[in-house]
C-alpha cells in the first residue's frame, strides 16, 4: 500500500543545517533522486529535489547514502508532514509546533 504522507520529527542537525531527512525506505513516495518538484508551505513554494550525501556513520566498512530535501527555517522538535497531489509533482509541507 502506498503511503499517504511522509512525516518525521525534525532533529537538531536538520534544524541547524537546513534540511529534511528522508528515510531510505520512504524514497519511493517522492520523485527520483535529483528530479525537481514543488514543495509548498503556506504561501512559500520552492522548487526542490531529493539530494544525497555519502556517509560512514555505521563504520567505514558500511558506507551508504543519506537522503534529504534542502529546507531552511525548521526548528528542532517540530513535526512535519509532507503530502502530495495525486497526479502532479506538487507536495505540501505542514509544520506542527
ABEGO torsion letter per residue (X at the ends): XBBABBBBBBBAAAAAAGBBBBBAAAAAABBBBGBBBBBBBEABBBBBBBBBBBBAAAEAABBBBBBBBBBBGBBBGBBBBBBBBAABABBBBBBBX
